[in-house]
Amino acid sequence: MDLLRAAIIGAEGTPYHDGLFFFDVLFPYDYPNEPPLVHYHSRGLGLNPNLYDTGKVCLSLINTWDCETNEMWTPGVSTMLQVLVSIQGLILNAKPYFNEPHMNEEYNESSLEYNEPYFNH
């Protein structure tokens, strides 16, 4: 198998509650030594700092974000389940605004404004 389509349901208490989010996954020839390639079906909407309107998924685990080495794909350790759980828990979370680098609680009001359009739909 070299292709996978995953559907993730947004968790309760998040702006993504009960939403369906679709991701296509391509397993490269040298998987699991290299991370899978993940594409988000965005329909041209950037609903999250880590989910681009182009379909790019920005996540250190799949090496699309520069970070500490221990957060990146580790051959023989990292798994596709870990990728999907990371998308659901770390990206589709209650305060996606804080996924932006250098954002912290002092920006809490901006976080609420960022979420508002998603909670109202």
C-alpha positions, 0 to 999 in steps of 0.5 A: 500500500502506498496511498491512504485517505484519512478522515479526522473528526474535529473534537468537541470543544474546538472550532472544528467540532464535528467537522470532517477533515480529509487528508491524503497520504503518500508513503514514499518508496523508502517509508518508514525510513522517511515520513509519509507525505500528507496533503490536506483537502483545504478547498482553498481555506486556511482554517489553521496555522498548520493547515495551509490553503494549498493543502500543506500540513505543517507538522514537525513529525512529517518534517514540514516544520523545522524544529528540535530533532527529537520532534521530527520523524524517527525511522523505526519509532515514528508511525502513521498513527502518531501522525494522525493523532498529532493532527487531531490533537496538536493541530485541530485543537481548541486554541489553534492560534497558539500553533503560530510560533511565539504566540503565548497566553498574552495573545488570548484575546487574539486567539478568541477572535481567531476561533470566532468564525469557526465556532459560529458555523 
